[in-house]
């Protein structure tokens, strides 16, 4: 039995994250935050560039640091307006690993979209009325 | 240069959805709603089983029906307390297609988790301090 599926501009979207025992460890937003801290050398500037509050940025960093066991970000004495912040090698590594998985994820979503296109063309038997 | 990545109970999680030109067409919650309507023959009961308001369930159904062009769910005259609801063959088909993609997605997340485990063991050169 053949049934239609909507034609036109349908896409497969998605997201993924790395989850620890209690909460998210790394997701796209957290990784962009790390990248911006690396770029700006400042949590304040990084947060601002993402329209994120300093407090929220700090909570994300604390969550990553605590879950990892070793800090991903170190902020120098001086705090908010002061000494700046930098990534540790653990922070650098988290970015590299996440970006590799993210590339694979993007490719997979394209595959899934091709499969959707192919399923749309197939005759699929439903349990519905005949 | 070798850097640690946290040991222990880290998992790759994710979700995907099929997006139309303006908004989501099908996602996991919408598909479960369709499955529950099929099971209960009633939008009210389906929504209740998901702790969802009738109004929200109806908005999701309307969004799917309008974007598809043909209805996925038909509710009989009598409305809320009345004549019940059933899936069309388009609704049945949407479930089948989404579930096939969902199976592939779940398998892929397992692959990604294996890749994470493997990346954690690799020496990854960072641009960081030596």
Interface residues (C-beta under 8 A of the other chain):
Chain A: X1 X3 X4 X5 X6 X8 X9 X10 X11 X12 X13 X14 X15 X16 X17 X18 X19 X20 X21 X25 X67 X68 X69 X70 X87 X88 X89 X90 X92 X93 X94 X96 X97 X100 X101 X104 X105 X108 X109 X112 X115 X116 X119 X120 X124 X126 X127 X128 X129
Chain B: X1 X3 X4 X5 X6 X8 X9 X10 X11 X12 X13 X14 X15 X16 X17 X18 X19 X20 X21 X25 X67 X68 X69 X70 X87 X88 X89 X90 X92 X93 X94 X96 X97 X100 X101 X104 X105 X108 X109 X112 X115 X116 X119 X120 X124 X126 X127 X128 X129
